């Protein structure tokens, strides 16, 4: 198992965040790949979109039993200017959502963030109409059965959401849970630190750690076994660099970003977005100590 390159990537990506947060002037790294291309933070809670959602929707409405629905809207949209126009979407108003998306489209404004590729049924004229008819409205109708419940594990809640149209497996569901796990009742889930589901990037990233061709197939069970081996092997090093509280879903995300980085290193491709730092301060600030005891 080769973890040094992964660890070096994690260390430098986190160092960039810390330099920026401390107010240092750019450049924040001498690494030409990390200074050119966009890579998400080591901790998802440090990402700009996540901080916007947490500050404007999640934290003010933490006690709303239908916060889960709002987090689905946040993930499937993933663009704060659009989310700001929609406003906190509980109670759900599909006509308002439709009007906001149509108006932004008429103004040639961006509707969705670039992080996730959302499947669209070709029978619908727009992505928004598809999402309304096939995803959001049915979820809202069944909201009493889809609320997370006390004592439920993240794994179990993931399985429940995966049964619904539009989630296409566990990856996008994992992104929803990454928001929800910071508030009750999922905050108390017994698998808070260990829950993770693979996506295409994290499967490729784990292949690189095991020195296998990046596109080698993993079953979810085999990926999880290899991932757990990696977590155990890398834990002492993460502790040494101040990342002992990195939970499994964040390490899964690091694997995805590591694969992006390695593709550039080996001239196998490049990320979709260049790094253009925003001059605006991040909204809110995550609580670093909230779950240290979970280990």
ChimeraX commands (.cxc) that place a marker at each C-alpha (Angstrom):
marker #1 position 0.00,0.00,0.00 radius 0.5
marker #1 position 1.42,3.39,-1.04 radius 0.5
marker #1 position 0.07,6.12,1.22 radius 0.5
marker #1 position 2.88,8.69,1.06 radius 0.5
marker #1 position 1.66,10.46,-2.06 radius 0.5
marker #1 position -1.88,10.58,-0.70 radius 0.5
marker #1 position -0.64,11.90,2.63 radius 0.5
marker #1 position 1.55,14.52,0.92 radius 0.5
marker #1 position -1.48,15.70,-1.06 radius 0.5
marker #1 position -3.65,15.93,2.07 radius 0.5
marker #1 position -0.95,17.78,3.99 radius 0.5
marker #1 position -0.34,20.42,1.32 radius 0.5
marker #1 position -4.04,20.92,0.52 radius 0.5
marker #1 position -4.76,21.53,4.21 radius 0.5
marker #1 position -1.72,23.81,4.49 radius 0.5
marker #1 position -3.10,25.95,1.65 radius 0.5
marker #1 position -6.39,26.34,3.51 radius 0.5
marker #1 position -4.63,27.31,6.72 radius 0.5
marker #1 position -2.45,29.89,4.97 radius 0.5
marker #1 position -5.49,31.48,3.35 radius 0.5
marker #1 position -7.45,31.41,6.62 radius 0.5
marker #1 position -4.54,33.12,8.39 radius 0.5
marker #1 position -4.70,35.98,5.88 radius 0.5
marker #1 position -1.41,35.24,4.16 radius 0.5
marker #1 position -0.94,36.74,0.71 radius 0.5
marker #1 position -0.88,34.44,-2.33 radius 0.5
marker #1 position 0.65,32.31,-3.59 radius 0.5
marker #1 position -0.32,29.86,-0.86 radius 0.5
marker #1 position 1.70,26.98,-2.32 radius 0.5
marker #1 position 4.65,26.33,-4.59 radius 0.5
marker #1 position 2.97,23.24,-5.98 radius 0.5
marker #1 position 2.09,24.07,-9.61 radius 0.5
marker #1 position -0.83,21.63,-9.78 radius 0.5
marker #1 position -2.49,22.79,-6.57 radius 0.5
marker #1 position -1.99,26.44,-7.53 radius 0.5
marker #1 position -3.52,25.94,-10.99 radius 0.5
marker #1 position -6.45,23.57,-10.50 radius 0.5
marker #1 position -9.41,23.51,-8.14 radius 0.5
marker #1 position -9.40,20.84,-5.43 radius 0.5
marker #1 position -11.89,20.64,-2.59 radius 0.5
marker #1 position -10.70,21.03,0.97 radius 0.5
marker #1 position -9.58,18.10,3.07 radius 0.5
marker #1 position -12.59,18.71,5.30 radius 0.5
marker #1 position -15.82,19.18,3.40 radius 0.5
marker #1 position -17.04,21.58,6.09 radius 0.5
marker #1 position -14.34,24.05,4.99 radius 0.5
marker #1 position -15.62,24.26,1.41 radius 0.5
marker #1 position -17.31,27.47,0.38 radius 0.5
marker #1 position -20.62,25.95,-0.75 radius 0.5
marker #1 position -20.83,23.84,2.41 radius 0.5
marker #1 position -20.20,26.87,4.60 radius 0.5
marker #1 position -22.93,28.81,2.80 radius 0.5
marker #1 position -25.43,25.98,3.26 radius 0.5
marker #1 position -24.44,25.47,6.88 radius 0.5
marker #1 position -24.62,29.16,7.77 radius 0.5
marker #1 position -27.80,30.05,5.89 radius 0.5
marker #1 position -29.87,26.86,6.01 radius 0.5
marker #1 position -28.52,24.12,8.24 radius 0.5
marker #1 position -27.63,26.00,11.41 radius 0.5
marker #1 position -30.67,28.31,11.56 radius 0.5
marker #1 position -33.02,25.37,10.89 radius 0.5
marker #1 position -31.18,22.62,12.76 radius 0.5
marker #1 position -34.34,21.63,14.67 radius 0.5
marker #1 position -36.56,21.43,11.59 radius 0.5
marker #1 position -37.59,17.76,11.12 radius 0.5
marker #1 position -37.59,18.36,7.36 radius 0.5
marker #1 position -34.09,19.78,7.18 radius 0.5
marker #1 position -33.21,16.58,5.30 radius 0.5
marker #1 position -35.36,17.82,2.39 radius 0.5
marker #1 position -33.62,21.20,2.33 radius 0.5
marker #1 position -30.25,19.46,2.23 radius 0.5
marker #1 position -31.39,17.47,-0.81 radius 0.5
marker #1 position -32.29,20.72,-2.56 radius 0.5
marker #1 position -28.87,22.07,-1.56 radius 0.5
marker #1 position -26.99,19.07,-2.99 radius 0.5
marker #1 position -29.00,18.82,-6.19 radius 0.5
marker #1 position -28.53,22.56,-6.82 radius 0.5
marker #1 position -25.10,23.15,-5.27 radius 0.5
marker #1 position -24.91,26.83,-6.23 radius 0.5
marker #1 position -25.33,29.44,-3.47 radius 0.5
marker #1 position -26.64,32.28,-5.68 radius 0.5
marker #1 position -29.46,30.00,-6.83 radius 0.5
marker #1 position -30.09,28.70,-3.32 radius 0.5
marker #1 position -30.24,32.28,-2.02 radius 0.5
marker #1 position -32.98,33.12,-4.53 radius 0.5
marker #1 position -34.90,29.95,-3.70 radius 0.5
marker #1 position -34.68,30.64,0.02 radius 0.5
marker #1 position -34.98,27.98,2.68 radius 0.5
marker #1 position -37.27,25.48,0.89 radius 0.5
marker #1 position -39.40,24.22,3.80 radius 0.5
marker #1 position -42.34,24.21,3.53 radius 0.5
marker #1 position -41.88,23.20,-0.10 radius 0.5
marker #1 position -43.28,25.51,-2.76 radius 0.5
marker #1 position -42.70,23.92,-6.19 radius 0.5
marker #1 position -44.15,26.90,-8.06 radius 0.5
marker #1 position -41.67,29.23,-6.41 radius 0.5
marker #1 position -38.80,26.87,-7.23 radius 0.5
marker #1 position -39.94,26.64,-10.85 radius 0.5
marker #1 position -40.21,30.42,-11.13 radius 0.5
marker #1 position -36.75,31.03,-9.66 radius 0.5
marker #1 position -35.10,28.55,-12.00 radius 0.5
marker #1 position -36.95,29.87,-15.05 radius 0.5
marker #1 position -36.10,33.47,-14.18 radius 0.5
marker #1 position -32.41,32.70,-13.67 radius 0.5
marker #1 position -32.35,30.86,-16.99 radius 0.5
marker #1 position -33.90,33.89,-18.74 radius 0.5
marker #1 position -31.19,36.09,-17.23 radius 0.5
marker #1 position -28.52,33.61,-18.41 radius 0.5
marker #1 position -27.47,33.10,-14.81 radius 0.5
marker #1 position -25.83,29.87,-13.69 radius 0.5
marker #1 position -28.39,27.53,-12.12 radius 0.5
marker #1 position -26.33,24.63,-10.79 radius 0.5
marker #1 position -22.89,24.13,-9.33 radius 0.5
marker #1 position -20.36,22.04,-11.26 radius 0.5
marker #1 position -19.50,19.49,-8.56 radius 0.5
marker #1 position -22.17,16.87,-9.33 radius 0.5
marker #1 position -23.59,15.63,-12.60 radius 0.5
marker #1 position -27.32,15.19,-12.11 radius 0.5
marker #1 position -29.14,12.74,-14.36 radius 0.5
marker #1 position -31.96,14.29,-16.41 radius 0.5
marker #1 position -34.80,12.36,-18.01 radius 0.5
marker #1 position -35.06,13.47,-21.64 radius 0.5
marker #1 position -38.84,13.54,-21.42 radius 0.5
marker #1 position -38.59,16.81,-19.48 radius 0.5
marker #1 position -37.81,20.16,-21.03 radius 0.5
marker #1 position -35.44,21.33,-18.29 radius 0.5
marker #1 position -33.46,19.87,-15.43 radius 0.5
marker #1 position -35.65,21.80,-13.00 radius 0.5
marker #1 position -38.87,20.31,-14.40 radius 0.5
marker #1 position -37.40,16.83,-14.17 radius 0.5
marker #1 position -36.28,17.37,-10.59 radius 0.5
marker #1 position -39.68,18.71,-9.59 radius 0.5
marker #1 position -41.67,15.88,-11.12 radius 0.5
marker #1 position -39.45,12.90,-10.38 radius 0.5
marker #1 position -37.39,13.81,-7.32 radius 0.5
marker #1 position -38.45,16.76,-5.16 radius 0.5
marker #1 position -42.25,16.57,-5.23 radius 0.5
marker #1 position -42.40,12.81,-4.51 radius 0.5
marker #1 position -39.90,13.20,-1.67 radius 0.5
marker #1 position -41.95,16.00,-0.13 radius 0.5
marker #1 position -45.14,13.95,-0.38 radius 0.5
marker #1 position -43.48,11.15,1.57 radius 0.5
marker #1 position -41.69,13.40,4.04 radius 0.5
marker #1 position -43.16,11.80,7.17 radius 0.5
marker #1 position -41.53,8.49,6.20 radius 0.5
marker #1 position -38.24,9.98,5.05 radius 0.5
marker #1 position -37.27,11.98,8.11 radius 0.5
marker #1 position -34.19,10.61,9.90 radius 0.5
marker #1 position -35.08,9.13,13.26 radius 0.5
marker #1 position -33.32,8.94,16.59 radius 0.5
marker #1 position -31.04,5.91,16.85 radius 0.5
marker #1 position -30.75,5.47,13.09 radius 0.5
marker #1 position -27.31,4.89,11.62 radius 0.5
marker #1 position -25.99,6.86,8.68 radius 0.5
marker #1 position -25.74,3.59,6.78 radius 0.5
marker #1 position -29.40,2.82,7.34 radius 0.5
marker #1 position -30.55,6.32,6.39 radius 0.5
marker #1 position -28.41,6.14,3.27 radius 0.5
marker #1 position -30.12,2.88,2.30 radius 0.5
marker #1 position -33.56,4.46,2.79 radius 0.5
marker #1 position -32.79,7.43,0.55 radius 0.5
marker #1 position -31.20,5.17,-2.05 radius 0.5
marker #1 position -34.58,3.56,-2.62 radius 0.5
marker #1 position -35.87,6.82,-4.06 radius 0.5
marker #1 position -35.75,7.95,-7.68 radius 0.5
marker #1 position -32.89,10.26,-8.63 radius 0.5
marker #1 position -30.23,9.11,-6.23 radius 0.5
marker #1 position -28.69,6.58,-8.61 radius 0.5
marker #1 position -26.83,4.60,-5.99 radius 0.5
marker #1 position -25.16,5.77,-2.83 radius 0.5
marker #1 position -22.73,8.52,-3.93 radius 0.5
marker #1 position -25.15,11.45,-4.14 radius 0.5
marker #1 position -26.91,10.18,-1.02 radius 0.5
marker #1 position -23.59,10.32,0.78 radius 0.5
marker #1 position -23.32,14.00,-0.11 radius 0.5
marker #1 position -26.71,14.67,1.48 radius 0.5
marker #1 position -25.72,12.79,4.61 radius 0.5
marker #1 position -22.46,14.75,4.79 radius 0.5
marker #1 position -24.64,17.81,5.51 radius 0.5
marker #1 position -27.14,16.09,7.78 radius 0.5
marker #1 position -24.69,14.28,10.04 radius 0.5
marker #1 position -23.85,17.52,11.85 radius 0.5
marker #1 position -27.33,17.96,13.32 radius 0.5
marker #1 position -29.68,15.79,15.35 radius 0.5
marker #1 position -30.73,13.05,15.13 radius 0.5
marker #1 position -27.96,11.79,12.82 radius 0.5
marker #1 position -25.34,13.64,14.84 radius 0.5
marker #1 position -25.61,10.82,17.39 radius 0.5
marker #1 position -25.33,8.00,14.82 radius 0.5
marker #1 position -23.12,5.14,15.98 radius 0.5
marker #1 position -21.29,5.11,12.62 radius 0.5
marker #1 position -20.67,8.88,12.52 radius 0.5
marker #1 position -16.89,8.49,12.17 radius 0.5
marker #1 position -16.87,5.36,10.00 radius 0.5
marker #1 position -19.65,5.98,7.45 radius 0.5
marker #1 position -18.50,6.37,3.86 radius 0.5
marker #1 position -19.72,5.35,0.44 radius 0.5
marker #1 position -17.59,5.21,-2.66 radius 0.5
marker #1 position -17.88,7.26,-5.80 radius 0.5
marker #1 position -16.02,6.94,-9.09 radius 0.5
marker #1 position -13.21,9.21,-7.92 radius 0.5
marker #1 position -12.65,7.52,-4.58 radius 0.5
marker #1 position -12.62,4.10,-6.24 radius 0.5
marker #1 position -9.92,5.33,-8.64 radius 0.5
marker #1 position -8.06,6.98,-5.77 radius 0.5
marker #1 position -8.02,3.77,-3.74 radius 0.5
marker #1 position -6.74,1.91,-6.79 radius 0.5
marker #1 position -3.77,4.28,-6.86 radius 0.5
marker #1 position -3.09,3.67,-3.17 radius 0.5
marker #1 position -3.02,-0.07,-3.88 radius 0.5
marker #1 position -0.89,0.48,-7.01 radius 0.5
marker #1 position -3.58,-0.84,-9.34 radius 0.5
marker #1 position -4.71,0.66,-12.66 radius 0.5
marker #1 position -7.00,3.58,-11.82 radius 0.5
marker #1 position -10.06,2.09,-13.55 radius 0.5
marker #1 position -9.84,-1.36,-11.98 radius 0.5
marker #1 position -13.28,-2.46,-10.79 radius 0.5
marker #1 position -14.20,-2.52,-7.10 radius 0.5
marker #1 position -17.35,-4.01,-5.67 radius 0.5
marker #1 position -18.63,-1.82,-2.84 radius 0.5
marker #1 position -17.75,-4.53,-0.31 radius 0.5
marker #1 position -14.21,-4.91,-1.66 radius 0.5
marker #1 position -13.74,-1.14,-1.81 radius 0.5
marker #1 position -14.88,-0.85,1.78 radius 0.5
marker #1 position -12.44,-3.53,2.91 radius 0.5
marker #1 position -9.54,-1.80,1.17 radius 0.5
marker #1 position -10.70,1.58,2.45 radius 0.5
marker #1 position -10.73,0.32,6.04 radius 0.5
marker #1 position -7.18,-0.95,5.58 radius 0.5
marker #1 position -6.18,2.50,4.39 radius 0.5
marker #1 position -7.89,4.23,7.33 radius 0.5
marker #1 position -6.01,2.07,9.79 radius 0.5
marker #1 position -2.69,2.57,8.02 radius 0.5
marker #1 position -2.97,6.34,7.65 radius 0.5
marker #1 position -4.41,7.13,11.11 radius 0.5
marker #1 position -1.04,7.66,12.88 radius 0.5
marker #1 position 0.14,10.05,10.16 radius 0.5
marker #1 position -3.11,12.03,10.22 radius 0.5
marker #1 position -2.77,12.33,13.98 radius 0.5
marker #1 position 0.74,13.74,13.58 radius 0.5
marker #1 position -0.42,16.49,11.22 radius 0.5
marker #1 position -3.42,17.52,13.30 radius 0.5
marker #1 position -6.10,15.70,11.33 radius 0.5
marker #1 position -6.96,12.94,13.78 radius 0.5
marker #1 position -10.65,13.93,13.62 radius 0.5
marker #1 position -10.85,13.32,9.86 radius 0.5
marker #1 position -13.88,11.07,9.47 radius 0.5
marker #1 position -14.31,8.35,6.87 radius 0.5
marker #1 position -16.46,10.35,4.48 radius 0.5
marker #1 position -13.80,13.08,4.36 radius 0.5
marker #1 position -11.05,10.54,3.69 radius 0.5
marker #1 position -13.21,9.14,0.89 radius 0.5
marker #1 position -13.36,12.64,-0.57 radius 0.5
marker #1 position -9.58,13.01,-0.25 radius 0.5
marker #1 position -9.18,9.86,-2.34 radius 0.5
marker #1 position -11.30,11.43,-5.07 radius 0.5
marker #1 position -9.23,14.63,-5.06 radius 0.5
marker #1 position -6.01,12.61,-4.91 radius 0.5
marker #1 position -7.06,10.80,-8.08 radius 0.5
marker #1 position -7.63,14.17,-9.78 radius 0.5
marker #1 position -4.18,15.28,-8.68 radius 0.5
marker #1 position -2.50,12.08,-9.88 radius 0.5
marker #1 position -4.20,12.32,-13.28 radius 0.5
marker #1 position -2.51,15.67,-13.80 radius 0.5
marker #1 position 0.82,14.34,-12.52 radius 0.5
marker #1 position 0.75,11.44,-14.96 radius 0.5
marker #1 position -0.73,13.47,-17.84 radius 0.5
marker #1 position -3.86,11.31,-17.87 radius 0.5
marker #1 position -6.25,14.26,-17.90 radius 0.5
marker #1 position -7.02,17.32,-15.88 radius 0.5
marker #1 position -9.74,18.63,-13.55 radius 0.5
marker #1 position -12.73,20.47,-14.94 radius 0.5
marker #1 position -12.08,23.70,-13.05 radius 0.5
marker #1 position -9.12,25.99,-12.59 radius 0.5
marker #1 position -8.42,27.55,-9.22 radius 0.5
marker #1 position -9.83,31.08,-9.02 radius 0.5
marker #1 position -9.82,32.16,-5.37 radius 0.5
marker #1 position -12.81,34.18,-4.27 radius 0.5
marker #1 position -12.04,37.52,-2.59 radius 0.5
marker #1 position -15.08,37.08,-0.33 radius 0.5
marker #1 position -14.65,35.70,3.19 radius 0.5
marker #1 position -16.12,32.30,3.98 radius 0.5
marker #1 position -19.53,32.42,5.68 radius 0.5
marker #1 position -19.46,31.07,9.21 radius 0.5
marker #1 position -16.77,28.83,10.63 radius 0.5
marker #1 position -16.96,25.13,11.37 radius 0.5
marker #1 position -16.61,23.85,14.92 radius 0.5
marker #1 position -13.31,21.96,14.99 radius 0.5
marker #1 position -13.84,20.36,18.41 radius 0.5
marker #1 position -17.44,19.21,18.15 radius 0.5
marker #1 position -16.76,15.58,17.34 radius 0.5
marker #1 position -13.20,14.95,18.50 radius 0.5
marker #1 position -14.60,12.75,21.25 radius 0.5
marker #1 position -16.26,10.53,18.63 radius 0.5
marker #1 position -12.96,8.73,18.07 radius 0.5
marker link #1:1,2 radius 0.2
marker link #1:2,3 radius 0.2
marker link #1:3,4 radius 0.2
marker link #1:4,5 radius 0.2
marker link #1:5,6 radius 0.2
marker link #1:6,7 radius 0.2
marker link #1:7,8 radius 0.2
marker link #1:8,9 radius 0.2
marker link #1:9,10 radius 0.2
marker link #1:10,11 radius 0.2
marker link #1:11,12 radius 0.2
marker link #1:12,13 radius 0.2
marker link #1:13,14 radius 0.2
marker link #1:14,15 radius 0.2
marker link #1:15,16 radius 0.2
marker link #1:16,17 radius 0.2
marker link #1:17,18 radius 0.2
marker link #1:18,19 radius 0.2
marker link #1:19,20 radius 0.2
marker link #1:20,21 radius 0.2
marker link #1:21,22 radius 0.2
marker link #1:22,23 radius 0.2
marker link #1:23,24 radius 0.2
marker link #1:24,25 radius 0.2
marker link #1:25,26 radius 0.2
marker link #1:26,27 radius 0.2
marker link #1:27,28 radius 0.2
marker link #1:28,29 radius 0.2
marker link #1:29,30 radius 0.2
marker link #1:30,31 radius 0.2
marker link #1:31,32 radius 0.2
marker link #1:32,33 radius 0.2
marker link #1:33,34 radius 0.2
marker link #1:34,35 radius 0.2
marker link #1:35,36 radius 0.2
marker link #1:36,37 radius 0.2
marker link #1:37,38 radius 0.2
marker link #1:38,39 radius 0.2
marker link #1:39,40 radius 0.2
marker link #1:40,41 radius 0.2
marker link #1:41,42 radius 0.2
marker link #1:42,43 radius 0.2
marker link #1:43,44 radius 0.2
marker link #1:44,45 radius 0.2
marker link #1:45,46 radius 0.2
marker link #1:46,47 radius 0.2
marker link #1:47,48 radius 0.2
marker link #1:48,49 radius 0.2
marker link #1:49,50 radius 0.2
marker link #1:50,51 radius 0.2
marker link #1:51,52 radius 0.2
marker link #1:52,53 radius 0.2
marker link #1:53,54 radius 0.2
marker link #1:54,55 radius 0.2
marker link #1:55,56 radius 0.2
marker link #1:56,57 radius 0.2
marker link #1:57,58 radius 0.2
marker link #1:58,59 radius 0.2
marker link #1:59,60 radius 0.2
marker link #1:60,61 radius 0.2
marker link #1:61,62 radius 0.2
marker link #1:62,63 radius 0.2
marker link #1:63,64 radius 0.2
marker link #1:64,65 radius 0.2
marker link #1:65,66 radius 0.2
marker link #1:66,67 radius 0.2
marker link #1:67,68 radius 0.2
marker link #1:68,69 radius 0.2
marker link #1:69,70 radius 0.2
marker link #1:70,71 radius 0.2
marker link #1:71,72 radius 0.2
marker link #1:72,73 radius 0.2
marker link #1:73,74 radius 0.2
marker link #1:74,75 radius 0.2
marker link #1:75,76 radius 0.2
marker link #1:76,77 radius 0.2
marker link #1:77,78 radius 0.2
marker link #1:78,79 radius 0.2
marker link #1:79,80 radius 0.2
marker link #1:80,81 radius 0.2
marker link #1:81,82 radius 0.2
marker link #1:82,83 radius 0.2
marker link #1:83,84 radius 0.2
marker link #1:84,85 radius 0.2
marker link #1:85,86 radius 0.2
marker link #1:86,87 radius 0.2
marker link #1:87,88 radius 0.2
marker link #1:88,89 radius 0.2
marker link #1:89,90 radius 0.2
marker link #1:90,91 radius 0.2
marker link #1:91,92 radius 0.2
marker link #1:92,93 radius 0.2
marker link #1:93,94 radius 0.2
marker link #1:94,95 radius 0.2
marker link #1:95,96 radius 0.2
marker link #1:96,97 radius 0.2
marker link #1:97,98 radius 0.2
marker link #1:98,99 radius 0.2
marker link #1:99,100 radius 0.2
marker link #1:100,101 radius 0.2
marker link #1:101,102 radius 0.2
marker link #1:102,103 radius 0.2
marker link #1:103,104 radius 0.2
marker link #1:104,105 radius 0.2
marker link #1:105,106 radius 0.2
marker link #1:106,107 radius 0.2
marker link #1:107,108 radius 0.2
marker link #1:108,109 radius 0.2
marker link #1:109,110 radius 0.2
marker link #1:110,111 radius 0.2
marker link #1:111,112 radius 0.2
marker link #1:112,113 radius 0.2
marker link #1:113,114 radius 0.2
marker link #1:114,115 radius 0.2
marker link #1:115,116 radius 0.2
marker link #1:116,117 radius 0.2
marker link #1:117,118 radius 0.2
marker link #1:118,119 radius 0.2
marker link #1:119,120 radius 0.2
marker link #1:120,121 radius 0.2
marker link #1:121,122 radius 0.2
marker link #1:122,123 radius 0.2
marker link #1:123,124 radius 0.2
marker link #1:124,125 radius 0.2
marker link #1:125,126 radius 0.2
marker link #1:126,127 radius 0.2
marker link #1:127,128 radius 0.2
marker link #1:128,129 radius 0.2
marker link #1:129,130 radius 0.2
marker link #1:130,131 radius 0.2
marker link #1:131,132 radius 0.2
marker link #1:132,133 radius 0.2
marker link #1:133,134 radius 0.2
marker link #1:134,135 radius 0.2
marker link #1:135,136 radius 0.2
marker link #1:136,137 radius 0.2
marker link #1:137,138 radius 0.2
marker link #1:138,139 radius 0.2
marker link #1:139,140 radius 0.2
marker link #1:140,141 radius 0.2
marker link #1:141,142 radius 0.2
marker link #1:142,143 radius 0.2
marker link #1:143,144 radius 0.2
marker link #1:144,145 radius 0.2
marker link #1:145,146 radius 0.2
marker link #1:146,147 radius 0.2
marker link #1:147,148 radius 0.2
marker link #1:148,149 radius 0.2
marker link #1:149,150 radius 0.2
marker link #1:150,151 radius 0.2
marker link #1:151,152 radius 0.2
marker link #1:152,153 radius 0.2
marker link #1:153,154 radius 0.2
marker link #1:154,155 radius 0.2
marker link #1:155,156 radius 0.2
marker link #1:156,157 radius 0.2
marker link #1:157,158 radius 0.2
marker link #1:158,159 radius 0.2
marker link #1:159,160 radius 0.2
marker link #1:160,161 radius 0.2
marker link #1:161,162 radius 0.2
marker link #1:162,163 radius 0.2
marker link #1:163,164 radius 0.2
marker link #1:164,165 radius 0.2
marker link #1:165,166 radius 0.2
marker link #1:166,167 radius 0.2
marker link #1:167,168 radius 0.2
marker link #1:168,169 radius 0.2
marker link #1:169,170 radius 0.2
marker link #1:170,171 radius 0.2
marker link #1:171,172 radius 0.2
marker link #1:172,173 radius 0.2
marker link #1:173,174 radius 0.2
marker link #1:174,175 radius 0.2
marker link #1:175,176 radius 0.2
marker link #1:176,177 radius 0.2
marker link #1:177,178 radius 0.2
marker link #1:178,179 radius 0.2
marker link #1:179,180 radius 0.2
marker link #1:180,181 radius 0.2
marker link #1:181,182 radius 0.2
marker link #1:182,183 radius 0.2
marker link #1:183,184 radius 0.2
marker link #1:184,185 radius 0.2
marker link #1:185,186 radius 0.2
marker link #1:186,187 radius 0.2
marker link #1:187,188 radius 0.2
marker link #1:188,189 radius 0.2
marker link #1:189,190 radius 0.2
marker link #1:190,191 radius 0.2
marker link #1:191,192 radius 0.2
marker link #1:192,193 radius 0.2
marker link #1:193,194 radius 0.2
marker link #1:194,195 radius 0.2
marker link #1:195,196 radius 0.2
marker link #1:196,197 radius 0.2
marker link #1:197,198 radius 0.2
marker link #1:198,199 radius 0.2
marker link #1:199,200 radius 0.2
marker link #1:200,201 radius 0.2
marker link #1:201,202 radius 0.2
marker link #1:202,203 radius 0.2
marker link #1:203,204 radius 0.2
marker link #1:204,205 radius 0.2
marker link #1:205,206 radius 0.2
marker link #1:206,207 radius 0.2
marker link #1:207,208 radius 0.2
marker link #1:208,209 radius 0.2
marker link #1:209,210 radius 0.2
marker link #1:210,211 radius 0.2
marker link #1:211,212 radius 0.2
marker link #1:212,213 radius 0.2
marker link #1:213,214 radius 0.2
marker link #1:214,215 radius 0.2
marker link #1:215,216 radius 0.2
marker link #1:216,217 radius 0.2
marker link #1:217,218 radius 0.2
marker link #1:218,219 radius 0.2
marker link #1:219,220 radius 0.2
marker link #1:220,221 radius 0.2
marker link #1:221,222 radius 0.2
marker link #1:222,223 radius 0.2
marker link #1:223,224 radius 0.2
marker link #1:224,225 radius 0.2
marker link #1:225,226 radius 0.2
marker link #1:226,227 radius 0.2
marker link #1:227,228 radius 0.2
marker link #1:228,229 radius 0.2
marker link #1:229,230 radius 0.2
marker link #1:230,231 radius 0.2
marker link #1:231,232 radius 0.2
marker link #1:232,233 radius 0.2
marker link #1:233,234 radius 0.2
marker link #1:234,235 radius 0.2
marker link #1:235,236 radius 0.2
marker link #1:236,237 radius 0.2
marker link #1:237,238 radius 0.2
marker link #1:238,239 radius 0.2
marker link #1:239,240 radius 0.2
marker link #1:240,241 radius 0.2
marker link #1:241,242 radius 0.2
marker link #1:242,243 radius 0.2
marker link #1:243,244 radius 0.2
marker link #1:244,245 radius 0.2
marker link #1:245,246 radius 0.2
marker link #1:246,247 radius 0.2
marker link #1:247,248 radius 0.2
marker link #1:248,249 radius 0.2
marker link #1:249,250 radius 0.2
marker link #1:250,251 radius 0.2
marker link #1:251,252 radius 0.2
marker link #1:252,253 radius 0.2
marker link #1:253,254 radius 0.2
marker link #1:254,255 radius 0.2
marker link #1:255,256 radius 0.2
marker link #1:256,257 radius 0.2
marker link #1:257,258 radius 0.2
marker link #1:258,259 radius 0.2
marker link #1:259,260 radius 0.2
marker link #1:260,261 radius 0.2
marker link #1:261,262 radius 0.2
marker link #1:262,263 radius 0.2
marker link #1:263,264 radius 0.2
marker link #1:264,265 radius 0.2
marker link #1:265,266 radius 0.2
marker link #1:266,267 radius 0.2
marker link #1:267,268 radius 0.2
marker link #1:268,269 radius 0.2
marker link #1:269,270 radius 0.2
marker link #1:270,271 radius 0.2
marker link #1:271,272 radius 0.2
marker link #1:272,273 radius 0.2
marker link #1:273,274 radius 0.2
marker link #1:274,275 radius 0.2
marker link #1:275,276 radius 0.2
marker link #1:276,277 radius 0.2
marker link #1:277,278 radius 0.2
marker link #1:278,279 radius 0.2
marker link #1:279,280 radius 0.2
marker link #1:280,281 radius 0.2
marker link #1:281,282 radius 0.2
marker link #1:282,283 radius 0.2
marker link #1:283,284 radius 0.2
marker link #1:284,285 radius 0.2
marker link #1:285,286 radius 0.2
marker link #1:286,287 radius 0.2
marker link #1:287,288 radius 0.2
marker link #1:288,289 radius 0.2
marker link #1:289,290 radius 0.2
marker link #1:290,291 radius 0.2
marker link #1:291,292 radius 0.2
marker link #1:292,293 radius 0.2
marker link #1:293,294 radius 0.2
marker link #1:294,295 radius 0.2
view
